[in-house]
Amino acid sequence: MDSRTKRRLSPAELDALARRALGAGVTTSTELTDGYANAVWRLGLDDGREVVLKLSPPPDLDQLSYERNLLRMEAAVIELALGAGVPVAGILHAGFDDPVLGGDYLMLMALDGVSWNDVKPAGEDALRRELGRHLARFNAVTGEVFGYPHAGIVGATWREAFLAMVAALLGDTERYPTALPRPVEEIMVVIEDASPVLDEVTTPRLVHFDVWNGNVFLDLSGPPRIQAIIDHERAFWGDPLAEFVTPTIFGELREDDPLLLGYREVTPLELTPSARTRIDLYRAYLYLILLVEAGPRQYPENEYARIRTSATASLDGVLNRLVSASLGAGG
């Protein structure tokens, strides 16, 4: 999707950047437009390599609070994921505060597979089960603090960090007025009232939080399998249950979902009533992101209208459930 956060580079600028980073010039370049925030190109180099360039938004663009230093978080996550045995595209070069272009960029190994969003392969249940196993390994990586350390939104406990994350996002509506189904103050109260269940989470674990089919690449050269999980910049340190929100966006996590079955092949996970409430808190947070991020990104209306409608209705529904859960806990 087109977005104001995506920078535009000329062929000459792409060539110069590749020569500085990798010592090779650009022979072909194709912009990859599936993403929503960073500008991404697939580059063919004159030494025969194919690479992917991810470039941060313009340094002077006022983004959302949690979006500071996203590519630095992605670079860190890639190394952690590789160490955990999760398939990802490796880093060839990371450039931070580039003196010529400004901002950050990553040069990544190009994948030869296809986005799951672009195909309908046979055996999708098996692929979803495989994805569940990968996510369990991803979530097994532990950290030192909860939240977004790269953005300075953290907490000593998961409840403290999550409430700070929500408060920062709702605070962004002061700069980017957003139509929400309830007033900002009421939304914060609903989430605070439901937040005691977050105290069940005592260890910061790595959460991707953006695993949809467009961020999963498949190898279809033989029996379909997952080649890599991509786009790690939205990751945070928190509750692994949050991982199930994006793959079931605008829906619910069922006990018979192959994603959950695969996850349980690696580590136990029980969907207790309090776990369901935690998932609802993370759904509310994701739907808020989808609504508030349209401010700095300025999506084309014809492309964004469906997402806004679905996110608004889903946010209202999940807030109603959270209110009911809080009343039940209080009673």
Secondary structure, 3 states (H helix, E strand, C coil): CCCCCCCCCCHHHHHHHHHHHHCCCEEEEEECCCCCCCEEEEEEECCCCEEEEEECCCCCCCCCHHHCCHHHHHHHHHHHHHHCCCCCCCEEEEECCCCCCCCCEEEEECCCCEEHHHCCCCCHHHHHHHHHHHHHHHHCCECCCEEEHHHCEEECCHHHHHHHHHHHHHHHHHCCCCCCCCCHHHHHHHHHHHHHHHHHCCCCEEECCCCCHHHEEEECCCCCEEEEECCCCCCEEECHHHHHCHHHCCCCCCCCCHHHHHHHHHCCCCCCHHHHHHHHHHHHHHHHHHHHCHHHHCCCHHHHHHHHHHHHHHHHHHHHHHHHHHHHHHC
